[in-house]
Amino acid sequence: MSSGTNTAATRRRRAVASAASSARLNSGLMPDISSKDHVGKYVPHPSDEQYDEFCDRQGSAGSLSSEFGPLIKFAGLIACFVVAIVLYEAMVVILFQEHGQHKTVVTTSLEEAKATALDLKPIIKGSTSKTKSPIMHLVFSTDCSSYQHWQSYLLFYSALRVHQDQVGYVTRIASGCTDSEIAEFKSWHEKHISSVMSSNFEIHFTPHFSSVNQNGDRDGKQYLFFNKPFGLKHWMEHGKGMGTDPKTGKMTDEGRVVALLDPDMILLRRITHDFSDSATTMMSGGSANPNTRRFKVEHGYPFGQKYGFGSQWMNLNGEKVTNDPNSPSLKVSRQEASEYYPVGPPYIATSRDMYKIATKWADFVPRVHDQLPSLMAEMFAYSWASAHLGLPHQVFHHGMISSIGAQGEGWDFVNNLEDTEICGPNLLDKNKNSPLPLTMHYCQRYFVGDYFFGKRKLPTDIFSCASEMMEVPPLDLPHMLVEKRPPGKDHQTLALSSKAAKGNAFMICGIAKMINEAADFYKKHDPLCNSTDMNMKQTMNLWKLFG
């Protein structure tokens, strides 16, 4: 494909392609974004908390020196000399050990040496470095299609952008790949993600779970979303940093925290276990009660994003779902059901609680699907599993924005932005005074003016050397108070409220900006991309593509 010379018909055919070819896999999907002056392998930056702890220790040493006089000063000089040697060696090479293997990281500056020294590799069990914060595992479940392949790359890139690897790991759980696909995906992941983004970005392969019936057998009937609970359980039993004790059946490290996302999510902020900052969190219902709310993810207190299905999950026959006439879930009131259990991704829990939930979730979901053969089966099964285990969730609103203006989502943060910021160059770089939601969940279709985004319309080779990038929408897009549905010449023009136009514009501009950043990163880090076939033109407009 030559740069910028695709016809509309050719691009339309690319947009509906259903599978990635081996050439696309081998040519890769993404690159590196630490800072403008850092070229090459991404090295995570130490957090402010880690720097503050380092400064506190320095202050304590100063007080001790003044109290005990010259002897301590002499000892301090010796200590400084030793530290200088250590830092000098760290600047040149840092050796750390993981899973019995040594890895060498060559650094070129003191700042890089500090950052690498604070990496998560030689950490104490269940927590990150010296901060004692739990290790985070952010995971998402996919199949092996090209459709979810580009989504995975975009999610990894957004995780890189917010330094998610600074607090733990990000893992794609890929289910149902063939042996040849596994080999290709492993090679591609190493080339385009773990080696250029972060070694904490991983991929885990599981069997095909989409045809499991209520007895746990595979009967050939397809329900793609079985992969999520079964894949999560498989990863927790066999994944890196995971595993169960064969004697007790419990997680070997119960103190880690697992956050389960969907692949069609873009991280706007780092996800952690801490929800104590009232300026950046929005809690829901009973979870907002200051007398009872929890501020951090702990054993017995999972967290989840509010979804709009209320207590509908209780409309099923709970005794048949749980196969237990004495299940605690049967004692949950309708009010409790709508306050503490209508949750979805991001789901966040300690590994102890998440493994319990995953086990029951996988057990219940075929029986829920037998009663409710629809998209909501796996979400309702999660609610039943949590209620059966007596694990009401702390429910938050700010975990995502998805459906324009929906109650229970983080739209208040978007509405607080100035209109001029919505499509501005710094849209996704807000400071603490103007927080953004944790994620954009682009599972809807978004329209405003002559712009549109729908994930199923995006060409699956968007992250490649030859693909054009997204057209940058104009700054005044939030003021275009119309939508044109469906895309193309046969559309109808419908009025939009100013709030709806602002929400649609935020999603369209934010997604386009993130895709373009990711595409730029990919092209600049794929050695197969060169100046002759690296298409840097920002000309792809999905609304016009289907015109």
Secondary structure, DSSP 4 states (H G I P E B T S, - for coil): --TT---HHHHHHHHT--S--HHHHHH------S-TT--SS--PPPPHHHHHHHHHHHHHHHHHHHHHTHHHHHHHHHHHHHHHHHHHHHHHEEEEEETTEEEEEE--SHHHHHHHHTSSTTPPTTEEGGGTEEPEEEEEEE-SSHHHHHHHHHHHHHHHHTTGGGSEEEEEEEES--HHHHHHHHHHHIIIIITTT-TTEEEEEE---TTB-TTS-B-S---GGGHHHHHHHHHHHHSTT--B-TTT-SBS-TT-EEEEE-TTEEESS---SB---TTT--B-GGGG-TTT--SB-BTTB-EEEE-TTTTGGGGS-HHHHHT-TT-GGGG--HHHHHHHS-EEEEEEEEHHHHHHHHHHHHHHHHHHHHH--STTHHHHHHHHHHHHTT-PPEEESTT-B-STT-TTSTHHHHHTS-HHHHTSTTTT---TTS---SEEE--S-EEETTEEE-GGGS-TT-SSSS--EEPPPPTTGGG--EEEESSSTT-EEEE--HHHHHHHHHHHHHHHHHHHHHHHHHHHH-TT--TTT----EEE-HHHHT-
